[in-house]
Amino acid sequence: MKYNVMYIEEKSGVAALEANIGQVFFSKSGKTLEYKGRKFKSLKGSGFKANYFDTETGEHYWFSNCRKDGNDGLYRTKVFVDEEVRREYWGDIRKMPERIEQAHFISTGKHKPNGQEIKSKRTNV
């Protein structure tokens, strides 16, 4: 089954404080994604800062290809790199092979959340 190393962020609140980098598998049609045994379907442009939803819980998520600079999130975010993709992520995508053992990092993000204090709602997907 084909997979991509992708950025995954749960979007239940205004912004996420934590996200994951992991193996995301695609169905043959490409309409369904799978991450850690959970299935996600496209919101087809109808989501607010989200592009997929969990088919069991209905929670919204943002899935995207990983950026070379690591600033995948809109806001400052702690990003956990799943163990099975660390070599590929740090070595091939980020070009920082010296960090292959690093399990997480802080992404500075593209925006600030307008002074809002955002509580972490960490879910281990």
C-alpha positions in Angstrom: 0.0 0.0 0.0 1.4 3.4 -1.0 2.2 5.9 1.7 3.5 9.4 2.1 5.2 11.0 5.1 2.8 13.7 6.1 2.0 16.4 8.6 -1.2 15.6 10.6 -2.9 18.0 12.9 -6.2 17.6 14.8 -8.4 20.7 14.2 -11.2 20.4 16.8 -10.4 23.8 18.4 -9.2 27.1 16.9 -5.6 25.9 16.6 -3.6 22.9 17.5 -0.7 22.9 20.0 0.5 19.5 18.9 0.7 17.6 15.7 2.3 14.5 14.2 4.6 13.6 11.3 3.8 10.0 10.2 3.0 7.4 7.5 -0.3 8.2 5.8 -1.6 5.5 3.5 -3.9 6.1 0.6 -6.8 4.0 -0.7 -6.7 3.0 -4.4 -9.1 5.7 -5.2 -7.2 8.3 -3.2 -10.4 9.4 -1.4 -9.6 7.8 1.9 -6.5 8.2 4.0 -5.4 5.9 6.8 -3.1 6.9 9.7 -2.4 4.6 12.7 -5.4 2.4 11.8 -7.9 5.3 11.6 -9.6 6.2 8.4 -10.1 9.8 7.1 -12.3 11.1 4.3 -12.0 14.4 2.5 -14.1 17.4 3.5 -14.0 18.4 -0.1 -13.3 22.1 0.7 -16.1 22.4 3.3 -13.8 22.3 6.4 -12.6 25.3 8.4 -8.7 25.0 8.5 -9.2 21.3 8.0 -9.3 19.0 4.9 -10.2 15.6 6.3 -12.5 14.1 8.9 -12.1 10.9 11.0 -14.8 8.5 9.8 -15.5 7.2 13.3 -15.5 10.3 15.4 -16.2 13.1 12.9 -13.2 15.1 14.2 -11.6 17.4 11.7 -7.9 17.1 10.7 -5.4 18.9 8.5 -3.2 16.6 6.4 -0.4 18.0 4.2 2.9 17.1 2.7 5.8 18.0 5.0 7.6 21.3 4.4 11.4 21.3 4.2 11.6 24.1 6.8 9.3 22.3 9.3 6.8 25.1 9.6 3.8 23.1 8.6 1.3 24.4 11.2 -0.4 27.8 11.1 0.6 28.5 14.7 3.4 27.5 17.1 3.0 23.8 17.4 4.9 20.9 19.1 5.3 18.3 16.4 5.9 14.6 17.2 7.8 12.6 14.6 6.6 9.0 14.6 9.5 6.6 15.0 8.9 4.7 11.8 9.4 7.8 9.7 12.2 9.6 11.5 15.0 8.5 9.1 13.0 9.5 6.1 11.7 12.8 7.6 15.0 14.1 9.1 17.3 12.6 6.4 15.4 13.0 3.2 12.8 15.7 3.7 14.5 18.1 6.2 18.1 17.3 5.1 19.1 17.1 8.8 20.4 13.5 9.3 22.0 14.4 12.6 18.5 14.7 14.1 17.3 11.2 13.1 16.8 10.2 16.8 14.9 13.4 17.6 11.2 12.5 18.5 9.7 16.0 18.4 10.4 19.7 17.7 8.7 23.1 17.9 7.3 24.5 14.7 7.1 28.3 14.9 4.1 28.3 12.5 3.0 30.8 10.0 0.7 33.0 12.2 0.1 33.9 15.8 -3.3 33.0 17.3 -4.5 36.6 17.9 -3.5 36.5 21.6 -5.8 33.6 22.3 -4.6 31.1 24.9 -5.2 27.7 23.4 -5.3 24.6 25.5 -3.7 21.4 24.3 -6.1 18.6 23.5 -3.6 15.9 22.7 -5.0 12.8 21.1 -2.6 10.0 20.3 -3.7 9.3 16.7 
